[in-house]
């Protein structure tokens, strides 16, 4: 299939634990590739070699406590390297970059979940990304109880999965507030639906986005 001419678009998927982002990201990538777009799929944390080490510290460590400020700067360090090494070069090459989590996650998890200073985190996010923002974000939204029940069916739960329910409720509130204040960019998808219905909703909104915004 002939590759379509394109000037680079940054798409992110966000949501709480067990929301289905990791399942839906490759479906979206496969769909866009099938229609002729060049696509790069990546994630945060862990989209670079150094990021994979940071991801291991952040998620696999379930015994040694990590200070919330240390956690924040680890995510930011991962993002800075990821944007410089992976995301910006791919966008400059005309690819659609699909990323599982980005700066919105730091607002939801660290500003709301950890209750750190929102304005400070907003400044740090802008610094770590060089001002880069997604053109389109899908927020896979559901009550945290639903997502955590899905996480318990995994082989193992990571450090964030194990946080108290109140933390996950604050994270959801943060995401929903982000969606309200960025309604043109962030599209909320009901993640309680079947994976097939979620995939169809994402595809439908993606088709409309490219039709209205790009061509």
C-alpha positions in Angstrom: 0.0 0.0 0.0 1.3 3.5 -0.9 2.2 5.6 2.1 0.3 8.8 2.4 2.1 12.1 2.6 1.9 13.3 6.2 3.5 16.0 8.3 3.6 14.3 11.7 0.9 14.0 14.4 1.3 13.2 18.0 -1.5 11.1 19.5 -1.6 9.9 23.1 -3.7 7.4 25.1 -4.3 8.1 28.8 -6.3 6.5 31.6 -6.0 4.9 35.0 -4.7 1.4 35.8 -6.4 -1.3 33.8 -8.1 1.1 31.4 -7.0 -0.8 28.3 -4.5 1.7 26.9 -1.9 -0.9 26.2 -4.5 -3.0 24.4 -5.9 -0.2 22.3 -2.6 1.5 21.2 -1.5 -1.3 18.8 -5.1 -1.5 17.4 -5.0 2.2 16.6 -1.5 1.8 15.1 -2.5 -1.1 12.9 -5.6 0.7 11.7 -3.6 3.8 10.7 -0.9 1.7 9.0 -3.6 -0.1 7.1 -4.8 3.2 5.6 -1.3 4.1 4.5 0.0 6.3 7.3 3.6 5.9 8.7 3.2 5.1 12.4 5.5 4.9 15.4 4.1 3.4 18.6 5.9 4.1 21.9 5.2 4.6 25.6 6.1 6.5 28.8 7.9 5.6 30.9 10.2 3.2 28.9 10.3 4.4 25.4 14.1 4.6 25.3 17.0 2.5 26.7 17.4 4.8 29.7 13.7 5.0 30.0 13.4 1.3 30.4 15.8 1.5 33.4 13.7 4.3 34.9 10.5 2.3 34.3 11.9 -0.6 36.2 12.7 1.7 39.2 9.2 3.3 39.1 7.0 0.2 38.5 8.9 -2.9 39.5 10.0 -1.7 42.9 7.3 -2.9 45.3 9.4 -3.0 48.4 11.4 0.2 48.8 9.4 3.4 49.1 10.0 6.1 46.6 9.5 9.7 47.7 6.8 11.4 45.7 9.2 14.2 44.6 11.7 11.6 43.4 9.0 9.8 41.5 8.0 13.0 39.8 11.5 13.8 38.6 12.0 10.2 37.4 9.0 10.5 35.1 10.1 13.9 33.9 13.6 12.6 33.1 12.2 9.7 31.2 9.9 12.2 29.2 12.7 14.6 28.4 14.9 11.8 26.9 11.9 10.2 25.1 10.8 13.4 23.4 14.3 14.3 22.3 15.3 10.8 21.2 12.1 9.3 19.9 9.1 11.5 19.6 10.4 14.7 17.9 12.5 12.9 15.3 9.6 10.7 14.3 7.3 13.7 14.0 9.9 15.6 12.0 10.0 12.5 9.7 6.3 12.8 9.1 5.1 9.9 11.2 2.1 9.6 13.4 3.4 8.9 16.9 1.1 7.0 19.2 2.2 7.1 22.8 0.9 5.2 25.8 0.9 8.0 28.4 2.5 11.4 28.3 2.5 14.6 30.2 -1.2 14.4 31.2 -0.3 11.3 33.2 2.1 13.4 35.4 -0.7 15.9 36.1 -3.2 13.1 37.0 -0.8 10.9 39.0 1.6 13.3 40.6 -0.4 16.6 40.9 -3.7 14.9 41.8 -2.7 11.4 43.0 0.3 12.5 45.0 -1.2 16.0 45.7 2.0 17.8 44.5 1.8 21.4 43.3 -0.1 21.5 40.0 1.3 24.8 38.8 4.9 23.6 39.4 4.2 20.4 37.6 2.7 22.3 34.6 5.9 24.3 34.3 8.1 21.1 34.6 6.0 19.3 32.0 6.5 22.2 29.6 10.3 22.2 30.3 10.7 18.4 29.9 8.7 18.3 26.6 10.1 21.5 25.1 6.6 22.7 24.7 5.5 19.7 22.7 1.8 18.8 23.1 -0.3 16.0 21.6 -2.7 16.9 18.8 -5.2 14.3 20.0 -5.6 12.4 23.3 -7.9 9.6 24.1 -8.8 9.3 27.8 -10.0 5.8 28.5 -12.2 6.5 31.5 -13.7 4.1 34.1 -14.2 3.9 37.8 -10.8 2.8 39.4 -12.5 -0.2 41.0 -13.1 -1.6 37.5 -9.5 -1.1 36.4 -8.0 -2.4 39.6 -10.1 -5.6 39.3 -8.6 -6.1 35.9 -5.1 -5.5 37.2 -5.6 -8.2 39.9 -6.1 -10.7 37.1 -2.6 -10.1 35.8 0.3 -12.3 36.7 1.7 -9.5 38.9 0.7 -6.0 40.0 3.2 -3.1 39.8 3.9 -0.5 42.4 1.3 1.9 41.2 -1.4 -0.8 40.9 -0.9 -1.4 44.7 -1.7 2.1 45.7 -4.8 2.7 47.9 -8.1 3.2 46.2 -8.3 6.9 47.3 -5.1 7.5 45.3 -6.6 6.0 42.1 -9.8 8.1 42.7 -7.8 11.2 42.8 -6.0 10.2 39.6 -9.3 9.7 37.8 -10.5 13.1 39.1 -7.3 14.7 37.7 -7.9 13.1 34.3 -11.5 14.2 34.1 -10.6 17.8 35.1 -7.9 17.8 32.3 -10.5 16.6 29.9 -12.9 19.3 30.9 -10.3 22.0 30.4 -8.9 20.6 27.2 -12.1 19.4 25.6 -10.9 20.0 22.0 -7.8 17.8 22.4 -8.9 15.2 25.0 -11.7 12.8 23.9 -13.2 10.7 26.7 -14.0 7.1 25.9 -16.0 4.9 28.2 -13.6 2.1 29.0 -16.2 0.0 30.7 -17.4 -1.0 27.3 -16.0 -4.2 25.6 -12.6 -3.8 24.0 -14.2 -4.0 20.6 -16.5 -1.1 21.3 -13.7 0.9 22.7 -11.6 0.2 19.6 -14.5 1.2 17.3 -15.0 4.5 19.2 -11.3 5.4 19.0 -11.3 4.6 15.3 -14.4 6.7 14.6 -12.9 9.7 16.4 -9.6 9.2 14.7 -11.2 9.2 11.3 -13.1 12.4 12.1 -9.9 14.1 13.5 -7.9 13.4 10.3 -10.7 14.4 8.1 -11.4 17.7 9.9 -8.0 18.7 11.1 -5.6 17.6 8.5 -7.1 17.0 5.1 
